[in-house]
C-alpha cells in the first residue's frame, strides 16, 4: 500500500539540527514573495519505508525497520563547519562549475546558488526542477523510493546551461552526507579499491588525504596518467558502502558509472564527519597541444567544451540490522549480471611465454623460450596430480611477444609453428586440459604496422598512448578504436576455433577510454562494444582484471587482486570482489612466481578463494635479458615445478571443499584468524597468526588453513 501525506509544519526533519542562517531554516521565502511562509515537508510511505523531504532544500530522511537514514544530519554546532560544508549537510545537490573568465573551479550548493525548486509530488517519491540562478544551470532531480532502495536520477537531457560562456558545469555531487557519522564511532566505510578496503571509523587515522578513485580508472582519451608497475589498484566496481552496528547503506552508480568518482573522508581530514559519496564528472580539464607542435611542443590547459552525455542514476540500498562487508557483498551480487553457464570449478593455471624478441646486430632477433612439445610434457606431468589444468600461451605470434600486438597470427615457427600448436591443442583436449591464447586487442605496440585511422585519438588530437605496465619494459602502446579492436577479434575467431581454444583477454576488460576527432565515442560506448564483442565470439572468455561491466561475459577472472592499494586512510584489505564473484566464475591469481612472498601468499589465496597461476618457460629467464620481458626474472618450469605442485596441493586441499559455492559470511574470529562461511555450510578458517587457533573441536595450527 502506497500513501502520501503533505504536512505544513514549522519544524525541521526529525533529528536534524541547523545553526545559523542556512538552507534548512524554519521558514522559507516563497518565490516571488517578500513575505515568509511555513516550511513544507512532504512524506511518502511505500513498502515499509517512510520518506520525508524538505521541499525547498530536498534534504530528506528515510525511516525503515526502526532506523532512520538522514541525507544530512548535523551532530554538533561546534563542529567548525564553514558555510559551504553546512550547506552540503542540508542541500541535495552540490555543484562544481568552471568560471570561464578566470579558469577557476568553484563548488557551491544549490541554496548558495540561489536555486529555485519547483517541487512535484509523486506516490513513489518526488520530482523537482532545480534552477541554480546564480550560474544559469538547471536540471531535473527525480527521487524514487521502492522498499529498501532509494534512487536518484538526473537525466542528461534535462541539464541546461543558459550562460555557458560565463559558467560551465564541471561535476555534481548528490547527498554527500547521506548516512554519514560524526567523530570516532563504531562502523566503517567500504571502498572498491583493488579487492576492496575498509576504513575503520572507530580508530583515529594518521591519513591527511581522503580516498578518491575514478570508477573504471582514468579516461585515456582525456587526462589519463601513465600506467606503471606501481600504479594504485583500480576501482573496478561502481560501489561503496557505509556500515554501522545498527544498519548501513550500499551506494551504486547504476547509470553513468563511467563518469563518476568514489570519494571517502573521515573525521580530522577535512571535517569531523565521516562521509562517502560519488562525484559525477561532466567535464574535465586536459592538456591541449598546439596543432603544429605535437606532444613535444607547447601546450596549455583546456577545458571540455561539450558535456559528457549520461544519465546520473545513483541508488542507495538501505541495509537493516548490523551491517558488514558480507551484507554489502550479498546486496551487490543481486544487482550484477553474471555469465550463464560459466564454469565455477578451478584448479591450476600455467601460462607459457613462447617467444620474445630483442634488438640484435642486424635488426630484431627472436628468442624462443618454450616449445609446444615441452608444454605437452608438462601437461602430462602436472596431470598426474591436477585434475583441472588450464594452459595459456603468450608470445606465440610471428616475431615473438614484443611488437606483435595487435596482431596475433600467424604463429612464430620457433616454438613449433602451426603443426606444433595443432598437436598441442589435440593432446590437451584429449587430456581434458583447457587451452587458450593470450591476446590484447586494444593495444598496439608503438611502431607496429597499424593504420592510423584504427588508432584512438584523444581530445587533444594525439594518439592515446600508455606505457607497458610490465616491470623492466620500456615498450609503449597506442590504443585502438573499439570498433577496430572488435573487428580484429572477429578476424581471429576462425583460427582460435581451429585449435579448440579459448581467449585470455588482456586490457579489454580493464582499460576504458573515450575517442575524439576522427571517430567520436564515449566510455559507455567502449564498455558496451567490448562486452558485445566478447559475447559474440562464442568462445571461452578469460579476462584479466575485468571491470564489473564485463562480468556478464566472463568465464574466468584472471589476475584477481589480493589486496587494496594500501592508502593510509584504509585500515585493512578485504576480499570484497571475491565475496561477490564466488560461485559465479573461476578466479585465478597473478603469476605467483613473479611476486612470491612465501606462505603468507598461499594463505591469502585460500582466504580469498583464488586459485594459483604461474608464468613459466622452458628456458631459463636469463634468456629474456634485453627484451621487454626482462622483468620476468624467474620462470623456468624445471626450477618452479616443485613449488607449483606444493602450492597447488595446499590450495586445492582446502578450496576443493567449497568449489562453486558462494560466500555467505566472513569475519575475524580473533586477531589474525579469518573465518569464511560458504553456501554449502562449510567454513574455511585461515590462521595468519603465530599461535594455534582452536574452535568447536578442531585446531588450526599457526600459519595454516583448514575446513570446518
C-alpha positions, -999 to +999 in steps of 0.1 A: +000+000+000+014+034-010+002+065+006+012+101+008+009+129+033+017+165+029+023+184+062+026+221+066+048+225+096+073+249+111+098+223+122+128+205+108+131+169+097+133+149+128+168+148+143+183+175+121+198+205+139+208+236+120+227+266+133+228+300+117+214+312+085+215+281+063+193+264+038+172+243+062+157+273+081+124+270+099+108+294+074+114+297+037+106+326+014+081+319-013+095+326-048+084+360-059+071+369-025+088+391+000+069+375+029+075+342+046+055+310+046+058+280+069+082+253+056+067+223+039+077+187+045+063+161+022+061+124+033+057+093+012+051+059+027+059+029+005+067-008+011+077-004+047+097+028+041+087+064+050+105+092+031+102+127+043+117+156+023+121+193+027+105+207-005+130+236-007+164+221+000+153+185-008+170+174+024+154+141+033+152+112+057+140+076+053+127+056+082+126+018+078+126-010+104+130+014+133+161+031+119+163+065+102+187+073+074+194+110+070+207+127+039+223+153+062+223+155+100+243+179+120+257+164+151+273+193+168+270+231+165+307+235+174+319+212+146+338+241+129+320+237+096+322+267+072+291+278+053+299+256+023+300+224+045+269+234+065+250+238+032+264+205+020+247+189+050+213+203+041+212+206+003+205+177-020+230+188-047+264+203-047+276+218-080+312+221-093+315+246-121+342+264-140+342+302-141+354+307-176+367+343-171+392+331-145+395+294-153+389+286-116+366+258-104+341+267-077+320+245-056+286+257-042+254+240-031+221+246-047+209+270-020+242+290-023+235+293-060+200+308-052+183+278-066+146+279-074+130+245-067+098+235-084+086+205-063+062+179-077+047+152-055+046+116-066+032+085-048+066+068-051+088+098-044+091+132-059+103+152-089+120+186-087+130+211-113+161+229-099+173+262-114+206+274-100+200+310-109+234+324-100+252+303-127+222+298-150+223+260-148+191+239-143+182+202-143+156+178-132+160+159-099+140+127-096+137+106-065+120+072-062+115+050-031+109+013-036+112-008-005+148-005+008+160+012-024+162+050-027+171+060-063+181+095-076+182+103-113+193+135-131+185+129-168+212+143-191+186+158-215+172+179-186+205+198-180+206+232-195+233+259-193+219+293-203+252+312-200+280+287-208+304+314-219+304+325-182+300+293-163+303+257-173+291+227-153+320+205-142+306+180-118+276+172-095+275+156-060+242+142-047+236+139-010+273+137+001+263+133+038+238+105+033+242+080+062+273+099+075+285+098+110+305+121+134+339+118+150+350+083+162+323+058+161+316+021+156+314+015+119+333+016+086+333+027+050+338+001+023+356+014-008+362-005-041+400-002-041+415-034-056+400-064-039+382-040-015+392-019+015+376-009+048+381+024+066+376+018+103+357+047+118+365+037+154+402+044+150+419+078+147+436+079+113+470+093+106+460+100+070+459+135+057+443+128+024+408+115+016+402+085-006+393+093-042+393+070-072+378+072-107+354+042-113+370+020-140+402+040-139+413+071-158+399+081-192+429+077-216+410+098-241+413+129-219+435+131-189+450+097-180+482+094-161+506+067-174+502+032-161+532+019-142+540-012-121+534+009-090+501+023-101+473+021-075+447-006-078+416+003-099+381+008-086+366-019-108+331-016-094+308+014-091+300+008-054+309+019-019+291+015+014+287+029+049+284+002+076+273+005+112+261-018+140+225-007+135+224-006+097+241+008+066+238+019+030+252+005-002+257+032-028+258+021-065+261+040-098+235+023-119+239+045-150+268+069-158+293+048-138+319+055-164+319+092-153+319+090-116+345+091-088+342+074-054+352+096-025+355+090+012+368+111+041+369+106+078+370+129+108+401+150+112+409+150+074+385+177+061+358+179+088+348+159+118+323+139+098+327+105+082+313+107+046+314+089+013+299+100-020+300+099-058+313+128-078+297+128-113+320+142-139+305+162-168+337+180-179+374+177-173+405+198-179+431+184-203+464+193-219+459+208-253+488+209-277+492+235-304+483+217-336+517+225-353+538+214-323+525+180-313+534+164-279+569+178-280+558+214-285+540+240-264+507+232-247+481+248-224+454+236-201+420+235-218+385+225-206+360+202-223+335+222-243+308+195-246+294+178-215+298+140-211+265+125-220+250+103-193+220+100-171+231+103-135+215+073-116+225+067-080+209+041-058+211+039-021+202+005-008+193+006+029+206-024+049+188-031+081+204-045+112+242-049+118+259-042+085+293-055+074+312-064+042+293-097+038+259-079+039+271-054+012+285-082-009+252-101-008+232-070-018+256-061-046+257-097-060+219-094-066+225-063-088+251-079-111+246-099-142+269-129-145+275-151-175+251-180-176+269-214-176+303-201-166+324-228-150+330-223-113+355-252-108+391-240-109+425-255-104+459-246-117+467-221-145+500-223-163+508-195-188+537-203-211+558-175-227+567-189-261+589-163-277+602-127-273+624-105-294+652-081-288+674-058-309+702-077-325+732-067-346+711-068-378+676-059-366+652-077-343+661-112-331+635-137-320+642-155-287+624-188-284+616-195-248+592-225-249+584-252-275+549-267-279+563-302-274+576-291-239+541-279-229+528-314-239+553-330-215+545-305-187+507-311-191+512-348-188+534-344-157+510-320-140+480-341-149+493-367-125+482-346-096+459-319-111+425-327-125+417-292-136+446-277-155+444-246-177+471-238-202+476-205-219+502-194-244+517-159-247+541-146-273+531-172-299+528-146-327+553-143-355+583-124-342+575-131-306+557-111-280+572-077-283+559-057-313+532-084-321+501-067-307+475-061-320+484-089-344+483-125-330+486-147-360+504-163-379+524-183-354+561-179-349+579-210-362+604-213-333+581-227-307+566-251-331+546-233-358+511-244-370+520-280-368+532-278-332+502-259-319+479-283-337+495-312-319+494-293-286+457-285-290+448-321-297+468-336-269+455-310-243+419-316-255+423-354-252+436-349-216+408-326-206+431-296-203+416-262-210+437-243-237+437-206-245+456-179-264+466-147-245+456-117-266+454-079-263+431-064-289+430-028-278+468-022-275+492-018-304+529-016-298+541+018-309+557+013-343+536-017-352+521-018-386+486-004-380+465+020-400+465+054-382+427+055-387+424+025-364+442+042-335+423+061-309+428+098-308+424+117-275+406+150-271+439+169-279+441+152-313+471+130-302+473+092-303+460+078-270+491+061-255+503+044-224+534+027-212+539-011-207+530-020-171+554-049-170+585-044-148+616-038-168+598-030-200+603+002-220+576-006-246+549+020-254+514+013-267+488+031-288+452+023-281+428+011-308+393+023-315+368-001-300+352-010-334+386-018-349+395-039-319+363-058-322+369-064-359+404-078-352+389-101-326+363-114-351+390-120-377+409-142-353+380-164-343+383-189-372+419-196-361+411-198-324+382-222-331+405-243-353+427-250-322+397-256-299+409-228-277+395-200-256+409-165-253+426-148-224+418-111-228+443-085-215+433-049-212+400-051-229+382-056-196+402-031-175+411-001-197+384+022-207+387+054-228+368+078-250+378+088-285+377+120-305+385+137-338+384+111-365+359+090-346+339+102-316+328+077-289+324+079-251+335+055-224+300+039-222+301+031-259+336+015-255+324-006-225+294-018-243+314-026-275+340-046-257+314-066-238+294-073-270+324-083-290+335-108-263+300-122-260+296-125-298+329-145-301+312-176-286+345-189-272+356-192-235+365-158-223+391-154-195+396-118-187+424-100-168+411-078-140+376-073-156+356-043-146+321-050-134+305-043-169+325-073-183+313-098-157+283-108-178+306-122-205+334-136-183+342-173-177+373-168-156+386-138-137+424-136-142+449-118-120+424-113-093+435-086-068+446-100-034+448-066-017+439-030-019+464-002-027+473+003+009+463+040+011+469+054+046+432+061+051+424+024+046+425+002+077+425-032+060+421-050+027+391-073+023+381-098-004+350-079-014+354-087-051+358-124-043+328-124-020+307-110-048+321-132-076+325-165-056+304-193-071+298-173-103+331-177-122+366-191-118+392-168-102+430-170-107+459-151-092+485-131-109+516-151-118+529-163-084+565-167-094+567-130-103+558-119-068+562-149-045+562-139-008+561-173+008+534-190+029+515-158+035+507-156-002+494-192-002+472-184+029+459-153+011+449-174-019+429-198+003+414-169+023+403-151-008+392-182-027+416-176-056+434-204-074+471-202-083+486-191-117+522-192-129+541-177-159+566-203-169+591-210-197+612-240-209+644-220-209+659-200-181+647-164-177+682-151-183+674-155-220+649-127-216+676-101-208+674-073-232+638-079-241+607-061-228+600-092-207+633-088-188+612-082-156+604-119-157+634-128-137+625-163-127+603-185-149+620-218-156+595-246-151+622-270-140+631-246-112+594-240-102+578-273-108+582-285-072+568-253-058+539-253-083+529-287-071+532-278-034+512-245-037+485-261-058+482-290-034+479-267-004+453-245-021+432-273-036+431-293-004+410-266+012+392-248-017+380-280-033+357-284-003+339-251-013+343-253-050+315-235-069+299-222-036+291-186-027+305-168+003+278-161+028+298-145+056+334-136+066+347-124+099+378-122+121+374-148+149+404-134+167+434-114+157+449-129+125+423-156+122+396-153+095+366-174+090+347-176+057+314-193+055+301-208+022+267-217+009+273-254+013+276-249+051+314-253+053+338-228+068+373-220+057+395-209+086+428-192+078+452-186+107+478-160+098+489-158+134+519-173+152+498-194+177+473-223+171+436-215+170+411-239+185+373-238+179+344-263+180+367-293+185+392-285+157+426-268+159+441-248+131+478-246+135+496-213+132+501-201+096+478-227+081+443-232+069+416-257+074+380-265+066+353-269+092 
